[in-house]
Amino acid sequence: MFTHPRMRREFATIEIMIRRYCRENHRQPEDGNDREQLCRDCSELLAYARRRLQACPFQEGKTTCGKCTVHCYKPEMRQKIRGIMRRIGPRMLLTNPLLGIRHLIDGLRKKPLKKNRSSGRKFHR
């Protein structure tokens, strides 16, 4: 799936956020469904986020998606993911402190870095 640890961490962060959001907002205990099972909308959003991360031109040189110069999410999906991040993101520091702190650090990058395909070196976009 993802070859670089930075991208695996980015996907793990968004997956945790979507799963928590779904569990708190869409799954009811009386549904009888597994607590880890996502509703259809959240499952589609998670698959969409995975595809977007895999297609990211910056890969391990990327900043967080919210600070990126290239907005690769469709407006509807971007609105959904922003809502989830606003609601779940602040609690990541309490529930998943390592991922939360790493996400904050990744967001400190000013500009994403894109690999120069001919030399393999990175340059600022």
C-alpha positions as CSV (number, residue, x, y, z in Angstrom):
1,M,0.0,0.0,0.0
2,F,2.3,2.9,1.2
3,T,6.0,2.4,1.0
4,H,7.2,5.3,3.1
5,P,6.6,5.5,6.9
6,R,5.4,9.2,6.6
7,M,2.6,8.1,4.3
8,R,1.6,5.1,6.4
9,R,1.5,7.4,9.4
10,E,-0.7,9.9,7.5
11,F,-3.1,7.2,6.5
12,A,-3.2,5.7,10.0
13,T,-4.1,9.2,11.4
14,I,-7.0,9.7,9.0
15,E,-8.2,6.2,9.5
16,I,-8.3,6.6,13.3
17,M,-10.2,9.9,12.9
18,I,-12.8,8.5,10.5
19,R,-13.3,5.3,12.6
20,R,-13.8,7.3,15.8
21,Y,-16.1,9.8,14.1
22,C,-18.2,7.0,12.7
23,R,-18.4,5.1,16.0
24,E,-19.5,8.3,17.8
25,N,-21.9,9.6,15.2
26,H,-23.2,6.8,13.0
27,R,-23.0,3.5,14.9
28,Q,-25.6,2.9,17.6
29,P,-25.1,0.0,20.1
30,E,-28.5,-1.4,19.2
31,D,-27.4,-1.8,15.6
32,G,-25.7,-5.0,16.5
33,N,-22.8,-4.2,14.2
34,D,-19.2,-4.7,15.1
35,R,-17.9,-1.5,16.7
36,E,-15.0,-1.3,14.2
37,Q,-17.2,-1.7,11.2
38,L,-17.7,1.6,9.3
39,C,-21.0,2.9,7.9
40,R,-21.2,3.1,4.1
41,D,-20.4,6.9,4.0
42,C,-17.4,6.6,6.3
43,S,-16.1,3.5,4.5
44,E,-16.3,5.4,1.1
45,L,-14.6,8.4,2.6
46,L,-11.8,6.3,4.0
47,A,-11.3,4.6,0.7
48,Y,-11.3,8.0,-1.0
49,A,-8.7,9.3,1.4
50,R,-6.5,6.3,0.7
51,R,-6.6,6.8,-3.0
52,R,-5.8,10.5,-2.6
53,L,-2.8,9.8,-0.4
54,Q,-1.6,7.2,-2.9
55,A,-1.9,9.7,-5.7
56,C,-0.2,12.6,-3.8
57,P,2.5,14.1,-5.9
58,F,4.5,15.0,-2.8
59,Q,4.4,11.7,-1.0
60,E,6.8,11.7,2.0
61,G,7.7,15.3,1.4
62,K,4.1,16.5,1.9
63,T,2.8,18.8,4.6
64,T,-0.6,18.0,6.1
65,C,-3.4,18.0,3.5
66,G,-5.0,21.1,5.0
67,K,-1.9,23.2,4.4
68,C,-1.1,21.7,1.0
69,T,-0.9,23.9,-2.1
70,V,-2.7,21.2,-4.2
71,H,-6.2,20.4,-3.2
72,C,-6.8,17.0,-4.6
73,Y,-10.1,16.3,-2.6
74,K,-13.4,17.0,-4.4
75,P,-15.1,19.9,-2.6
76,E,-17.8,17.5,-1.1
77,M,-15.2,15.1,0.3
78,R,-13.0,17.9,1.5
79,Q,-15.9,19.4,3.5
80,K,-16.6,16.0,5.1
81,I,-13.0,15.4,6.1
82,R,-12.6,18.9,7.5
83,G,-15.7,18.3,9.6
84,I,-14.3,15.1,11.0
85,M,-10.9,16.7,11.7
86,R,-12.5,19.6,13.5
87,R,-14.5,17.3,15.7
88,I,-12.0,14.5,16.3
89,G,-8.6,16.1,15.7
90,P,-8.3,18.0,19.0
91,R,-9.0,14.8,21.0
92,M,-6.2,12.9,19.1
93,L,-3.7,14.4,21.5
94,L,-5.5,12.6,24.4
95,T,-6.4,9.4,22.7
96,N,-3.5,8.9,20.3
97,P,-0.9,11.3,21.5
98,L,2.0,10.1,19.4
99,L,0.0,10.3,16.1
100,G,-1.5,13.6,17.2
101,I,1.9,15.2,17.9
102,R,3.4,13.8,14.8
103,H,0.5,15.3,12.7
104,L,1.0,18.7,14.4
105,I,4.8,18.5,13.6
106,D,4.1,17.5,10.0
107,G,1.7,20.5,9.7
108,L,4.6,22.9,10.6
109,R,6.2,22.4,7.2
110,K,5.7,25.5,5.2
111,K,5.8,24.1,1.7
112,P,5.5,20.5,0.5
113,L,8.6,18.9,-1.1
114,K,8.3,17.3,-4.4
115,K,10.8,14.8,-5.7
116,N,12.8,15.7,-8.7
117,R,12.2,12.7,-10.9
118,S,15.5,12.9,-12.8
119,S,17.9,13.2,-9.9
120,G,15.8,11.8,-7.0
121,R,16.5,15.0,-5.0
122,K,13.8,16.9,-3.3
123,F,12.9,20.5,-4.1
124,H,10.4,23.0,-2.8
125,R,7.4,23.6,-4.9
